[in-house]
Amino acid sequence: MPKFFVEKEDFKDGYILIKDEDAIHINSVLRMKINDEIICCDNNSNDYRCLITQLDKKLVKASILEKFKNENEPSIKVTLYQGISKGERMELTIQKCVEGGIDKIVPVITDYTAVNFKGKEEKKIKRWNKISESAAKQCGRGKIPVVENIMNFKDAVNYALKYNENIIFPYEKEEENSLKNAVKSIISGSIAVFIGPEGGFSQEEIQFIKEKGIKTISLGKRILRTETAGLVTLVIILYELEDSYNFNKQEL
């Protein structure tokens, strides 16, 4: 059943209004009709089964048949601090990490970032958020993970230290600390994952995070592409911790 995210102000008494691009999609692409059913989401893990009662070119009205909790959101909040990569690689990273269960994405300019968005940051962020929205619809998420404004590396590290209780920092030259052991040490709290762009992180950046008390970890013997590393790290974290987090919540 097609799914659409709806703004708070578009929830009315017993019905929902779907506007603009989504309304056009319902009419022109999906070719839905009166009495067809859709799922609407309030971007806060609440889904609504709805019946289409009015169809106009840029406005669809749907009556609410049922409200239920979306069960597809991970209990663990993981933020990806992604070194900005070239073109489709960045877009692929966003798409797949949203499908994988990421909570939020922060694009980061690092020493080895090879793209320049000067003057086009707002346009890029808008596009990246549209990619996140499309991926969230496709995989049945209960929220659209936000792609935040672009940060430079040092600001991103300080931001993560302030807002994330745990930091996972994969580095291809790390030989002792493994992701498995790092994940085992996490008991609770949100998690930040830092992934470098195509060239990885510079020695100066590694020195900076170590001075901040952050340890680097290894993802294994194989060096992963930037568009692969974030997703792999995310999936391992969720796989290892999801059950234990849910167990702890039940205990509380």
C-alpha positions as CSV (number, residue, x, y, z in Angstrom):
1,M,0.0,0.0,0.0
2,P,1.5,3.4,-1.0
3,K,2.8,5.5,1.9
4,F,3.0,9.3,2.4
5,F,4.5,11.5,5.1
6,V,2.1,14.3,6.1
7,E,2.8,17.5,7.9
8,K,1.0,18.1,11.3
9,E,-1.1,21.0,9.9
10,D,-2.5,18.7,7.2
11,F,-4.2,16.4,9.8
12,K,-7.8,17.6,10.2
13,D,-10.8,16.2,12.1
14,G,-11.1,12.7,10.8
15,Y,-9.2,13.2,7.6
16,I,-5.9,14.1,6.1
17,L,-4.9,16.4,3.2
18,I,-2.2,15.4,0.9
19,K,-0.8,18.2,-1.3
20,D,1.5,19.2,-4.1
21,E,4.0,16.5,-5.3
22,D,2.5,13.7,-3.4
23,A,-1.0,14.5,-4.7
24,I,0.4,14.6,-8.2
25,H,2.1,11.3,-7.6
26,I,-1.2,9.7,-6.4
27,N,-3.1,11.0,-9.5
28,S,-0.6,10.9,-12.3
29,V,1.8,8.1,-11.4
30,L,-0.1,5.7,-9.2
31,R,-3.4,6.5,-10.9
32,M,-5.3,5.9,-7.7
33,K,-9.1,6.4,-7.5
34,I,-11.8,7.3,-5.0
35,N,-12.1,4.6,-2.3
36,D,-8.5,3.4,-2.8
37,E,-6.5,3.0,0.4
38,I,-3.2,4.5,1.4
39,I,-1.0,4.8,4.4
40,C,-0.1,8.2,5.9
41,C,2.5,8.8,8.5
42,D,2.9,11.8,10.9
43,N,6.7,11.5,10.9
44,N,6.5,10.5,14.5
45,S,6.1,6.7,14.2
46,N,2.3,6.9,13.9
47,D,0.7,5.4,10.7
48,Y,-2.8,6.0,9.5
49,R,-4.7,3.7,7.1
50,C,-6.8,6.0,5.0
51,L,-9.5,5.9,2.3
52,I,-9.3,8.4,-0.5
53,T,-12.5,10.5,-0.7
54,Q,-11.5,13.4,-2.9
55,L,-9.0,13.6,-5.8
56,D,-7.8,16.8,-7.4
57,K,-4.7,17.5,-9.3
58,K,-2.7,18.9,-6.4
59,L,-4.9,18.0,-3.4
60,V,-6.1,14.6,-2.2
61,K,-8.4,14.2,0.8
62,A,-8.4,10.9,2.7
63,S,-10.5,9.9,5.6
64,I,-8.8,8.1,8.5
65,L,-9.9,4.5,9.0
66,E,-7.3,3.4,11.5
67,K,-4.4,4.7,13.5
68,F,-1.6,2.3,14.6
69,K,2.0,2.5,15.8
70,N,4.8,2.1,13.2
71,E,7.0,-0.7,14.4
72,N,9.8,-0.2,11.9
73,E,11.9,2.4,13.8
74,P,15.1,1.0,15.5
75,S,15.2,1.5,19.2
76,I,18.8,2.6,18.8
77,K,19.5,6.1,17.5
78,V,22.5,6.2,15.2
79,T,23.7,9.4,13.6
80,L,26.0,9.1,10.5
81,Y,28.6,11.8,10.2
82,Q,29.5,11.2,6.6
83,G,32.5,12.7,4.9
84,I,31.0,14.2,1.7
85,S,31.7,12.0,-1.3
86,K,31.3,12.6,-5.0
87,G,28.0,12.7,-6.8
88,E,26.0,9.5,-6.7
89,R,28.1,8.0,-3.9
90,M,26.8,10.5,-1.4
91,E,23.2,9.9,-2.6
92,L,23.6,6.2,-2.5
93,T,25.0,6.4,1.1
94,I,21.9,8.4,2.2
95,Q,19.5,6.1,0.5
96,K,20.9,2.9,1.8
97,C,21.5,4.1,5.3
98,V,17.9,5.4,5.6
99,E,16.8,1.9,4.5
100,G,19.2,0.4,7.0
101,G,17.7,2.4,9.9
102,I,19.8,5.5,10.4
103,D,18.3,8.2,12.6
104,K,20.1,11.2,11.2
105,I,22.8,12.1,8.7
106,V,25.3,15.0,9.0
107,P,27.4,15.7,5.9
108,V,30.9,16.6,6.8
109,I,33.7,18.4,5.0
110,T,37.0,16.8,5.7
111,D,40.6,17.4,4.6
112,Y,40.1,14.9,1.7
113,T,36.7,16.0,0.6
114,A,37.0,16.4,-3.1
115,V,33.8,18.3,-3.9
116,N,33.0,22.0,-3.4
117,F,29.4,23.1,-2.8
118,K,30.1,26.7,-2.0
119,G,26.9,28.7,-2.8
120,K,25.0,25.5,-3.5
121,E,24.7,24.0,0.1
122,E,21.0,24.7,0.4
123,K,20.2,23.1,-2.9
124,K,22.3,20.0,-2.0
125,I,20.7,19.6,1.4
126,K,17.2,19.9,-0.1
127,R,18.0,17.1,-2.6
128,W,19.6,14.9,0.0
129,N,16.5,15.2,2.2
130,K,14.3,14.3,-0.8
131,I,16.4,11.2,-1.2
132,S,15.9,10.4,2.5
133,E,12.2,10.9,2.2
134,S,11.9,8.6,-0.8
135,A,13.9,5.9,0.9
136,A,11.8,6.2,4.1
137,K,8.6,5.8,2.1
138,Q,10.0,2.8,0.2
139,C,11.1,0.8,3.3
140,G,8.1,1.7,5.6
141,R,9.9,4.0,8.1
142,G,8.0,5.8,10.8
143,K,10.0,9.0,10.3
144,I,12.1,10.7,7.6
145,P,15.7,10.8,8.8
146,V,16.9,14.4,8.5
147,V,20.0,15.3,6.5
148,E,21.5,18.2,8.6
149,N,23.4,21.2,7.3
150,I,27.0,20.6,6.2
151,M,29.6,20.9,8.9
152,N,33.4,21.0,8.9
153,F,35.2,18.1,10.5
154,K,36.2,19.7,13.8
155,D,32.7,21.2,14.4
156,A,31.2,17.8,13.6
157,V,33.4,16.1,16.1
158,N,32.6,18.6,18.8
159,Y,28.9,18.4,17.9
160,A,29.0,14.6,18.3
161,L,30.7,14.8,21.6
162,K,28.0,17.1,22.9
163,Y,25.0,15.2,21.6
164,N,26.0,11.5,21.2
165,E,27.0,9.3,24.2
166,N,29.0,6.8,22.0
167,I,31.3,7.5,19.1
168,I,32.3,4.8,16.5
169,F,35.2,6.0,14.4
170,P,36.3,3.4,11.7
171,Y,39.9,3.9,10.4
172,E,41.6,1.7,7.9
173,K,45.0,1.8,9.7
174,E,43.6,0.7,13.0
175,E,44.8,-2.8,13.9
176,E,43.8,-3.4,17.5
177,N,40.4,-2.0,18.4
178,S,37.6,-3.9,16.5
179,L,34.0,-2.8,15.9
180,K,32.8,-5.9,17.6
181,N,34.6,-4.9,20.9
182,A,33.5,-1.3,20.6
183,V,29.9,-2.3,20.2
184,K,30.1,-4.7,23.2
185,S,31.1,-1.7,25.4
186,I,28.0,0.2,24.5
187,I,25.3,-0.1,27.2
188,S,22.9,2.7,26.3
189,G,22.7,6.1,24.6
190,S,22.8,7.4,21.1
191,I,25.6,6.5,18.8
192,A,27.6,8.6,16.3
193,V,29.4,6.9,13.4
194,F,32.1,8.8,11.5
195,I,32.9,7.8,7.9
196,G,35.5,9.4,5.7
197,P,35.2,10.4,2.1
198,E,37.0,8.6,-0.8
199,G,40.4,9.4,0.6
200,G,39.6,8.5,4.2
201,F,40.7,10.7,7.1
202,S,44.0,12.7,7.3
203,Q,46.6,12.2,9.9
204,E,45.7,15.6,11.3
205,E,42.1,14.6,11.7
206,I,43.0,11.3,13.4
207,Q,45.3,13.2,15.8
208,F,42.5,15.7,16.5
209,I,40.0,13.0,17.5
210,K,42.5,11.1,19.7
211,E,43.2,14.4,21.5
212,K,39.5,14.5,22.2
213,G,39.6,11.0,23.7
214,I,38.0,9.2,20.7
215,K,39.4,5.8,19.8
216,T,39.6,4.5,16.2
217,I,38.2,1.1,15.4
218,S,38.7,-1.4,12.6
219,L,36.0,-2.8,10.3
220,G,38.2,-5.8,9.4
221,K,40.9,-6.7,7.0
222,R,39.2,-5.4,3.9
223,I,39.1,-1.7,3.1
224,L,35.5,-0.6,2.3
225,R,34.4,2.1,-0.1
226,T,32.9,5.2,1.6
227,E,29.4,4.4,0.4
228,T,29.7,0.9,1.8
229,A,31.4,1.6,5.2
230,G,28.6,3.6,6.8
231,L,25.9,1.0,5.9
232,V,28.0,-1.9,7.1
233,T,28.8,-0.2,10.4
234,L,25.1,0.7,10.9
235,V,23.8,-2.8,10.2
236,I,26.3,-4.4,12.5
237,I,25.5,-2.0,15.3
238,L,21.8,-2.5,15.0
239,Y,22.2,-6.3,14.7
240,E,24.4,-6.5,17.8
241,L,22.4,-4.1,20.0
242,E,18.8,-4.1,19.0
243,D,17.7,-7.0,21.1
244,S,19.7,-5.9,24.2
245,Y,18.3,-2.4,23.9
246,N,14.7,-3.7,23.7
247,F,15.4,-6.0,26.6
248,N,16.7,-3.2,28.7
249,K,13.6,-1.1,27.9
250,Q,11.3,-3.9,29.0
251,E,13.2,-4.2,32.3
252,L,12.7,-0.5,32.9
